[in-house]
Amino acid sequence: MSVLSPAALLLLLLTTTHATLAHALLGRTWRQLPIFWVAAAAGCLIATVLGWRFPLNLPTPAGVPMLEASLLAWVVLIVVSRLRL
């Protein structure tokens, strides 16, 4: 039996992918990696919980709006990367 639902697993993978890529592009120290992960998770979760959808007929695997979650995650990641942490 699976411990995580498909939506939770997809959000976890999406968050980790965006945080790792943002750290590779924008990060300066290893200390920022967990901060980037939390920021990406916040962006993905906000888009999913609020049900933010573009008026396009895009697929939402497991009910996760992939494009919207990715865009909001990157907005939060860019804001966090500009802070002096």
N, CA and C atoms as an extended XYZ file, in Angstrom:
255
Properties=species:S:1:pos:R:3:atomname:S:1:resname:S:1:resid:I:1 pbc="F F F"
N         0.839       -1.173        0.000 N   MET     1
C         0.000        0.000        0.000 CA  MET     1
C         0.889        1.243        0.000 C   MET     1
N         0.507        2.204       -0.788 N   SER     2
C         1.298        3.426       -0.913 CA  SER     2
C         1.057        4.352        0.281 C   SER     2
N         2.141        4.947        0.742 N   VAL     3
C         2.044        5.870        1.874 CA  VAL     3
C         1.583        7.245        1.394 C   VAL     3
N         2.086        7.666        0.225 N   LEU     4
C         1.735        8.974       -0.316 CA  LEU     4
C         0.683        8.839       -1.413 C   LEU     4
N        -0.205        9.799       -1.456 N   SER     5
C        -1.165        9.826       -2.554 CA  SER     5
C        -0.442       10.286       -3.818 C   SER     5
N        -1.003       10.025       -4.987 N   PRO     6
C        -0.353       10.463       -6.222 CA  PRO     6
C        -0.150       11.980       -6.289 C   PRO     6
N        -1.097       12.751       -5.786 N   ALA     7
C        -0.960       14.211       -5.802 CA  ALA     7
C         0.173       14.663       -4.891 C   ALA     7
N         0.286       14.068       -3.716 N   ALA     8
C         1.362       14.442       -2.796 CA  ALA     8
C         2.721       14.067       -3.369 C   ALA     8
N         2.824       12.910       -3.983 N   LEU     9
C         4.085       12.489       -4.586 CA  LEU     9
C         4.463       13.400       -5.745 C   LEU     9
N         3.500       13.770       -6.554 N   LEU    10
C         3.759       14.676       -7.676 CA  LEU    10
C         4.193       16.047       -7.179 C   LEU    10
N         3.555       16.563       -6.144 N   LEU    11
C         3.961       17.852       -5.577 CA  LEU    11
C         5.356       17.782       -4.965 C   LEU    11
N         5.682       16.684       -4.329 N   LEU    12
C         7.017       16.495       -3.757 CA  LEU    12
C         8.081       16.477       -4.849 C   LEU    12
N         7.830       15.764       -5.925 N   LEU    13
C         8.780       15.729       -7.041 CA  LEU    13
C         8.905       17.081       -7.730 C   LEU    13
N         7.797       17.751       -7.920 N   LEU    14
C         7.812       19.071       -8.552 CA  LEU    14
C         8.573       20.073       -7.691 C   LEU    14
N         8.327       20.049       -6.395 N   THR    15
C         9.010       20.940       -5.469 CA  THR    15
C        10.509       20.690       -5.459 C   THR    15
N        10.900       19.439       -5.379 N   THR    16
C        12.322       19.104       -5.334 CA  THR    16
C        13.028       19.483       -6.633 C   THR    16
N        12.376       19.260       -7.752 N   THR    17
C        12.961       19.618       -9.041 CA  THR    17
C        13.181       21.122       -9.157 C   THR    17
N        12.178       21.898       -8.808 N   HIS    18
C        12.296       23.349       -8.917 CA  HIS    18
C        13.319       23.908       -7.925 C   HIS    18
N        13.346       23.382       -6.716 N   ALA    19
C        14.295       23.863       -5.711 CA  ALA    19
C        15.733       23.550       -6.125 C   ALA    19
N        15.952       22.354       -6.664 N   THR    20
C        17.295       21.984       -7.096 CA  THR    20
C        17.750       22.830       -8.275 C   THR    20
N        16.881       23.032       -9.232 N   LEU    21
C        17.234       23.859      -10.389 CA  LEU    21
C        17.465       25.313       -9.979 C   LEU    21
N        16.636       25.831       -9.096 N   ALA    22
C        16.817       27.213       -8.631 CA  ALA    22
C        18.126       27.354       -7.862 C   ALA    22
N        18.469       26.355       -7.071 N   HIS    23
C        19.734       26.438       -6.337 CA  HIS    23
C        20.915       26.374       -7.289 C   HIS    23
N        20.814       25.570       -8.339 N   ALA    24
C        21.893       25.495       -9.323 CA  ALA    24
C        22.051       26.814      -10.079 C   ALA    24
N        20.954       27.509      -10.325 N   LEU    25
C        21.010       28.757      -11.087 CA  LEU    25
C        21.224       29.993      -10.218 C   LEU    25
N        20.596       30.031       -9.046 N   LEU    26
C        20.568       31.253       -8.246 CA  LEU    26
C        21.268       31.144       -6.902 C   LEU    26
N        21.552       29.935       -6.461 N   GLY    27
C        22.093       29.745       -5.123 CA  GLY    27
C        23.582       30.037       -5.036 C   GLY    27
N        24.009       30.407       -3.847 N   ARG    28
C        25.421       30.696       -3.598 CA  ARG    28
C        26.021       29.775       -2.546 C   ARG    28
N        25.226       29.348       -1.580 N   THR    29
C        25.734       28.485       -0.519 CA  THR    29
C        24.799       27.295       -0.334 C   THR    29
N        25.335       26.237        0.288 N   TRP    30
C        24.527       25.054        0.543 CA  TRP    30
C        23.426       25.326        1.548 C   TRP    30
N        23.625       26.325        2.355 N   ARG    31
C        22.631       26.692        3.360 CA  ARG    31
C        21.326       27.164        2.719 C   ARG    31
N        21.386       27.621        1.475 N   GLN    32
C        20.196       28.117        0.790 CA  GLN    32
C        19.311       27.001        0.227 C   GLN    32
N        19.857       25.809        0.061 N   LEU    33
C        19.083       24.727       -0.552 CA  LEU    33
C        17.802       24.401        0.220 C   LEU    33
N        17.840       24.222        1.545 N   PRO    34
C        16.571       23.976        2.248 CA  PRO    34
C        15.611       25.164        2.191 C   PRO    34
N        16.153       26.365        2.153 N   ILE    35
C        15.306       27.556        2.045 CA  ILE    35
C        14.614       27.574        0.687 C   ILE    35
N        15.345       27.227       -0.368 N   PHE    36
C        14.749       27.153       -1.698 CA  PHE    36
C        13.697       26.051       -1.754 C   PHE    36
N        13.945       24.938       -1.060 N   TRP    37
C        12.970       23.845       -1.080 CA  TRP    37
C        11.669       24.279       -0.411 C   TRP    37
N        11.769       24.968        0.706 N   VAL    38
C        10.573       25.448        1.410 CA  VAL    38
C         9.835       26.478        0.550 C   VAL    38
N        10.579       27.345       -0.124 N   ALA    39
C         9.956       28.353       -0.978 CA  ALA    39
C         9.234       27.702       -2.153 C   ALA    39
N         9.860       26.711       -2.780 N   ALA    40
C         9.214       26.014       -3.896 CA  ALA    40
C         7.984       25.258       -3.420 C   ALA    40
N         8.073       24.654       -2.251 N   ALA    41
C         6.925       23.933       -1.692 CA  ALA    41
C         5.774       24.895       -1.417 C   ALA    41
N         6.096       26.065       -0.895 N   ALA    42
C         5.053       27.059       -0.616 CA  ALA    42
C         4.353       27.484       -1.904 C   ALA    42
N         5.133       27.750       -2.946 N   GLY    43
C         4.536       28.147       -4.217 CA  GLY    43
C         3.664       27.066       -4.818 C   GLY    43
N         4.144       25.831       -4.814 N   CYS    44
C         3.353       24.723       -5.360 CA  CYS    44
C         2.084       24.487       -4.551 C   CYS    44
N         2.200       24.524       -3.234 N   LEU    45
C         1.035       24.275       -2.389 CA  LEU    45
C         0.000       25.386       -2.484 C   LEU    45
N         0.451       26.627       -2.549 N   ILE    46
C        -0.496       27.749       -2.664 CA  ILE    46
C        -1.302       27.629       -3.946 C   ILE    46
N        -0.622       27.337       -5.059 N   ALA    47
C        -1.333       27.211       -6.339 CA  ALA    47
C        -2.307       26.041       -6.312 C   ALA    47
N        -1.928       24.951       -5.659 N   THR    48
C        -2.794       23.775       -5.619 CA  THR    48
C        -3.978       23.974       -4.679 C   THR    48
N        -3.713       24.504       -3.497 N   VAL    49
C        -4.785       24.682       -2.509 CA  VAL    49
C        -5.803       25.724       -2.975 C   VAL    49
N        -5.318       26.807       -3.560 N   LEU    50
C        -6.239       27.839       -4.033 CA  LEU    50
C        -6.963       27.439       -5.319 C   LEU    50
N        -6.472       26.389       -5.978 N   GLY    51
C        -7.105       25.957       -7.219 CA  GLY    51
C        -6.879       26.935       -8.352 C   GLY    51
N        -5.709       27.549       -8.356 N   TRP    52
C        -5.388       28.552       -9.367 CA  TRP    52
C        -5.252       27.866      -10.720 C   TRP    52
N        -6.073       28.255      -11.696 N   ARG    53
C        -6.059       27.646      -13.019 CA  ARG    53
C        -6.114       28.733      -14.089 C   ARG    53
N        -5.317       28.556      -15.119 N   PHE    54
C        -5.421       29.409      -16.295 CA  PHE    54
C        -6.640       28.970      -17.097 C   PHE    54
N        -7.233       29.877      -17.866 N   PRO    55
C        -8.407       29.467      -18.654 CA  PRO    55
C        -8.001       28.683      -19.903 C   PRO    55
N        -7.151       27.688      -19.711 N   LEU    56
C        -6.728       26.804      -20.790 CA  LEU    56
C        -7.128       25.382      -20.423 C   LEU    56
N        -7.250       24.559      -21.409 N   ASN    57
C        -7.611       23.174      -21.151 CA  ASN    57
C        -6.333       22.343      -21.023 C   ASN    57
N        -5.582       22.571      -19.939 N   LEU    58
C        -4.339       21.852      -19.706 CA  LEU    58
C        -4.600       20.652      -18.799 C   LEU    58
N        -3.861       19.578      -19.016 N   PRO    59
C        -4.062       18.415      -18.144 CA  PRO    59
C        -3.576       18.694      -16.721 C   PRO    59
N        -4.274       18.128      -15.769 N   THR    60
C        -3.890       18.241      -14.357 CA  THR    60
C        -3.756       16.847      -13.774 C   THR    60
N        -2.569       16.254      -13.905 N   PRO    61
C        -2.408       14.896      -13.385 CA  PRO    61
C        -2.583       14.867      -11.869 C   PRO    61
N        -3.389       13.955      -11.404 N   ALA    62
C        -3.705       13.785       -9.973 CA  ALA    62
C        -4.307       15.051       -9.376 C   ALA    62
N        -4.886       15.905      -10.203 N   GLY    63
C        -5.512       17.126       -9.716 CA  GLY    63
C        -4.543       18.249       -9.421 C   GLY    63
N        -3.286       18.103       -9.844 N   VAL    64
C        -2.266       19.126       -9.584 CA  VAL    64
C        -2.111       19.997      -10.829 C   VAL    64
N        -2.351       21.300      -10.698 N   PRO    65
C        -2.152       22.192      -11.848 CA  PRO    65
C        -0.645       22.434      -12.061 C   PRO    65
N        -0.035       21.663      -12.939 N   MET    66
C         1.422       21.653      -13.102 CA  MET    66
C         1.973       23.025      -13.515 C   MET    66
N         1.392       23.629      -14.536 N   LEU    67
C         1.906       24.905      -15.029 CA  LEU    67
C         1.751       26.002      -13.983 C   LEU    67
N         0.601       26.082      -13.379 N   GLU    68
C         0.341       27.125      -12.398 CA  GLU    68
C         1.205       26.944      -11.148 C   GLU    68
N         1.345       25.710      -10.705 N   ALA    69
C         2.185       25.435       -9.533 CA  ALA    69
C         3.641       25.762       -9.829 C   ALA    69
N         4.095       25.441      -11.020 N   SER    70
C         5.477       25.734      -11.397 CA  SER    70
C         5.723       27.241      -11.469 C   SER    70
N         4.800       27.951      -12.075 N   LEU    71
C         4.969       29.404      -12.188 CA  LEU    71
C         4.988       30.082      -10.824 C   LEU    71
N         4.079       29.712       -9.954 N   LEU    72
C         4.042       30.331       -8.631 CA  LEU    72
C         5.259       29.923       -7.804 C   LEU    72
N         5.726       28.693       -7.972 N   ALA    73
C         6.937       28.265       -7.274 CA  ALA    73
C         8.131       29.119       -7.717 C   ALA    73
N         8.249       29.386       -9.010 N   TRP    74
C         9.369       30.198       -9.490 CA  TRP    74
C         9.261       31.658       -9.053 C   TRP    74
N         8.050       32.170       -8.973 N   VAL    75
C         7.887       33.538       -8.468 CA  VAL    75
C         8.388       33.622       -7.028 C   VAL    75
N         7.983       32.667       -6.198 N   VAL    76
C         8.429       32.653       -4.798 CA  VAL    76
C         9.932       32.411       -4.720 C   VAL    76
N        10.460       31.536       -5.548 N   LEU    77
C        11.905       31.259       -5.541 CA  LEU    77
C        12.721       32.488       -5.927 C   LEU    77
N        12.265       33.234       -6.901 N   ILE    78
C        12.995       34.441       -7.305 CA  ILE    78
C        12.948       35.482       -6.204 C   ILE    78
N        11.804       35.624       -5.554 N   VAL    79
C        11.720       36.571       -4.435 CA  VAL    79
C        12.673       36.160       -3.317 C   VAL    79
N        12.690       34.873       -2.973 N   VAL    80
C        13.559       34.387       -1.906 CA  VAL    80
C        15.029       34.521       -2.283 C   VAL    80
N        15.346       34.306       -3.538 N   SER    81
C        16.755       34.399       -3.950 CA  SER    81
C        17.282       35.826       -3.884 C   SER    81
N        16.391       36.790       -3.968 N   ARG    82
C        16.817       38.190       -3.883 CA  ARG    82
C        17.023       38.652       -2.445 C   ARG    82
N        16.525       37.889       -1.486 N   LEU    83
C        16.745       38.220       -0.073 CA  LEU    83
C        18.168       37.842        0.309 C   LEU    83
N        18.721       38.509        1.272 N   ARG    84
C        20.082       38.198        1.730 CA  ARG    84
C        20.017       37.155        2.830 C   ARG    84
N        19.968       35.890        2.446 N   LEU    85
C        19.889       34.802        3.426 CA  LEU    85
C        21.175       34.019        3.445 C   LEU    85
